[in-house]
Amino acid sequence: MKLAFVTSHPIQYQVPVFRHLSGFDDIDFQVLFAMLPDAAAQGAGFGMEFEWDVPLLDGYQHHVLENVADNPGVTHFSGCDTPGIVDQLRTRKIDAVVVNGWVVKTCVQTLRACKKLKIPCIVRGEANHLRPRPWWKKVLQRQLIRRYDAYLPIGSANRDFYASYGVRGEQMFDARYCIENDRFERAAQSMRSERGELRRQWSIPADAVCFLFCGKFEKKKHPVELVKAFGDAVRLAKERHAQHALHLLMVGDGELRAECERLVAESGLPVTFAGFLNQSEIVGSYVACDCLVLPSDHGETWGLVVNEAMACGRPAIVSDQVGCERDLIVEGETGFSFAFGDWDSLTQRMMQAASCDVDLSSMGSKAFELIRKYSPLAAAEGIRDAARYVVR
């Protein structure tokens, strides 16, 4: 079977899945990219130019389509415009196609090409109903969703989204969102002996409970609200003479970083800004911290930093609007959740996590065991099952 995966660009979380698909004996697998972004395009939203420092094009066949967009980019719909996709699918004699949602024009063009060539089209998107939508958009979405031949839910909220539009259970094959667990696990294990030095490097007191924010400093992730809630937690900890000091390590960059730094300076909060850390460096922040915090709104359709933290043996505090919350947060066991927008509740969750009644190390072990089920191999097997279903 010839299977093609069409996506905007090489994404570090997808590549391990591609490599597993390439290793299946019964599949001739290839990836069609709309573009290969340069450092400027890759850094859109991060506040800096960069390129990932892990190999993204090794271990699988791939081809870059001709992108005719006037303003090429991977962060806006019209940035990937590849009308030649129909000729590529025809020439390559593809039997089935997996398309990465409908976030860029290339993805929609791929669906149309599949319909024209009578090639089954499988979708792996991120959408869920945590994001409010007007009725007319739901009508259009229903029409779009029903045009695919099979579906690859990334988690519970995404599966419910498809089901709400009439997709049958037999048409859905779980390909849960995942990271390269083994790489993160190995790196974390090798760095555990360096935890003390990492903490000194980022001015984190040895006995402090350290929370970690990891991501773009952008509105949907609400880093400003996190800093304010953390400030309240620090104040309460002092008033209650808490056993452990609190610290916040903020990793990343973006438009809201300056405001966060201003708030920290004005209040004298124990917060360290580590800046952007690339893939080979990011594990150090998970080893140095005790618990991840992801306070995002419904724009966070999954939240793969939670996978990363758990693969490194760390629990997480997550907003109930984050897509992975239902799947990855077992309350009091792998982490804690809070109602988005209730920042007092977030403060209390941080206080709870830092209390003597909670064993964050034990919670991290449970989180590690849970996240092992969310693996690139399991996702690849789900994609293969979907492909077999549509070409049966």
Secondary structure, DSSP 8 states (H G I E B T S, - for coil): -EEEEEESS--TTTHHHHHHHHT-TT-EEEEEES----HHHHTTTTTS----SS-SSSSSEEEE-----SS--SSSGGG---TTHHHHHHHTT-SEEEE-TTSSHHHHHHHHHHHHHT--EEE-----TTS---HHHHHHHHHHHTT-SEE--SSHHHHHHHHHTT--GGGB--------HHHHHHHHHHHGGGHHHHHHHTT--TTSEEEEEES---GGG-HHHHHHHHHHHHHHHHHTT-SS-EEEEEE--STTHHHHHHHHHHHT--EEEEE---HHHHHHHHHH-SEEEE---TT-SS-HHHHHHHHTT--EEEETTSTTHHHH--BTTTEEEE-TT-HHHHHHHHHHHHSTT--HHHHHHHHHHHHTTS-HHHHHHHHHHHHHHHT-
